[in-house]
Amino acid sequence: MNHAEGASSGAEARAAEAVVQHHTHMSGTLGRQVGSLIAAAAEGDTKASNDARDDLLEWCETELLPHAQAEEATLYPTAHARSDARLLVDGMLAEHRLILGLVREVGAAEGVVQVAAEARALQAAFDSHLTKENEQLVPLLESAPDFSLAEMLDGMHEILGQDR
C-alpha cells in the first residue's frame, strides 16, 4: 500500500494517533513511578524508595528500552533516509543513548536522594524526547508520500503498546 491509499482510508492517521497515545501512556506510567520514588525519598523511607526504584528499573527494561530499540529498527531508519529529517533523527538517537545512560544511573545511584534525582532526570529527558517524536517525527512520517506508517507499524507492539 502506498501512502495515498493509507491516507484515504485513515490508516495513516490512526497509526500516528496510536503512537502518540502509547507515548502518552508511557509518560504517565513513568511519571507515576518517579513520583512514588520521590515521595518515598522525601519521607526518608529507604525500603519504599528501593522498591520504587526496582519497579522503575523493571518497567524500563520491559517497556521503555524495548520501545526505543523498536523505534530505532523501524521508524528511525526510514526517517533518517530523508534529508529533511536526518538531523532530527541523529538528535533522537543521541537522546536514546542519554535515556539509556540515565536508566543505568538510576540503577547505580546510592542513597534515596541520588536515586530520586536520577529518576527525575530520566523523566525530564524522556518527556522532552517524546515531545519531539510526537510533534515532529510522527507527523513527518505520517505525511511522507513514499511509504505507509501504518504498514511500517503493523504488529509493532513495542511501539504501539501491548494492546495493539
C-alpha positions in Angstrom: 0.0 0.0 0.0 1.3 3.4 -0.8 0.8 6.5 1.5 -2.1 7.8 -0.6 -4.1 4.7 -0.1 -3.3 4.7 3.6 -4.2 8.4 4.0 -7.5 7.9 2.2 -8.5 5.1 4.5 -7.4 6.9 7.6 -4.9 4.2 8.3 -2.0 6.7 8.5 -3.8 9.0 10.9 -4.8 6.0 13.1 -1.2 4.7 13.2 0.1 8.1 14.1 -2.5 8.5 16.8 -1.7 5.1 18.2 2.0 6.1 18.5 1.1 9.3 20.3 -1.4 7.6 22.6 1.2 5.0 23.6 3.7 7.7 24.2 1.2 9.4 26.5 0.6 6.2 28.4 4.3 5.6 28.8 4.9 9.2 30.0 2.1 8.8 32.5 3.5 5.5 33.8 7.0 6.9 34.1 5.6 10.0 35.9 3.7 7.9 38.4 6.7 5.7 39.1 9.1 8.6 39.5 6.6 10.4 41.7 6.4 7.3 44.0 10.1 7.2 44.2 10.5 10.9 45.0 7.7 10.6 47.7 9.5 7.7 49.3 12.8 9.6 49.2 11.2 12.7 50.7 9.9 10.6 53.6 13.4 9.0 54.0 11.8 5.6 53.5 14.7 3.6 52.2 12.7 0.4 51.7 9.9 2.1 49.8 12.5 4.0 47.7 14.3 0.8 46.8 11.1 -0.9 45.9 10.1 2.1 43.7 13.5 2.0 42.1 13.2 -1.7 41.4 9.7 -1.2 39.9 11.0 1.7 37.7 14.0 -0.3 36.5 11.8 -3.3 35.7 9.5 -1.1 33.7 12.5 0.5 31.9 13.8 -3.0 30.9 10.5 -4.4 29.8 8.8 -1.3 28.3 11.0 1.8 27.8 14.2 0.3 26.3 12.4 -2.2 24.0 10.3 0.7 22.8 13.4 2.7 22.0 15.0 -0.3 20.2 11.9 -0.9 18.1 11.8 2.8 17.1 15.5 2.5 16.1 14.7 -0.6 14.0 11.6 0.8 12.2 10.9 4.5 12.4 14.3 6.0 12.6 16.0 4.4 9.6 13.1 5.4 7.3 13.1 9.0 8.7 16.9 9.2 8.6 16.9 8.5 4.9 15.0 11.7 4.3 17.2 14.8 4.1 14.6 16.9 6.0 14.7 14.6 9.0 18.3 13.4 9.2 19.4 15.8 11.9 16.3 15.3 13.9 16.8 11.5 13.9 20.5 11.9 14.8 19.5 14.0 17.8 16.8 11.5 18.8 19.4 8.7 18.6 21.6 10.7 20.9 18.7 11.1 23.3 18.1 7.4 23.3 21.7 7.0 24.4 21.1 9.6 27.1 18.0 7.9 28.3 19.8 4.5 28.5 22.6 6.2 30.5 20.1 7.7 32.9 18.4 4.3 33.4 21.8 2.9 34.3 22.4 5.9 36.6 19.1 5.1 38.4 20.3 1.6 38.9 23.8 2.6 40.1 22.8 5.6 42.3 23.4 5.3 46.0 21.1 6.9 48.6 17.5 7.8 48.2 18.1 11.4 47.2 20.5 10.5 44.4 18.2 7.8 43.1 15.3 10.3 43.1 17.4 12.9 41.3 18.5 10.4 38.6 14.9 9.2 38.2 13.6 12.8 37.8 16.4 13.5 35.2 15.3 10.3 33.3 11.7 11.6 33.3 12.6 15.0 32.0 14.8 13.6 29.2 12.1 11.1 28.2 9.3 13.7 28.2 11.4 16.1 26.1 12.2 13.2 23.7 8.5 12.3 23.4 7.6 15.8 22.5 10.0 15.7 19.5 8.7 12.4 18.4 5.0 13.3 18.8 5.2 16.8 17.3 8.0 16.4 14.7 8.9 12.9 13.8 5.5 11.2 13.7 3.8 14.0 11.6 6.7 13.9 9.2 6.4 10.1 8.8 2.6 10.3 8.6 2.7 12.7 5.7 5.5 11.0 3.8 4.3 10.0 0.3 6.8 7.2 -0.3 5.8 4.7 2.4 3.0 3.8 4.8 3.4 4.5 8.5 0.5 2.1 9.2 2.2 -0.8 7.4 5.6 0.0 9.0 4.0 -0.3 12.4 1.8 -3.3 11.8 2.4 -5.7 14.7 4.9 -3.4 16.4 3.7 -3.9 20.0 6.9 -2.3 21.3 6.0 1.0 19.7 2.2 0.9 19.9 1.7 -0.9 23.2 0.8 -4.5 24.1 -2.9 -4.0 23.4 -2.4 -3.3 19.7 
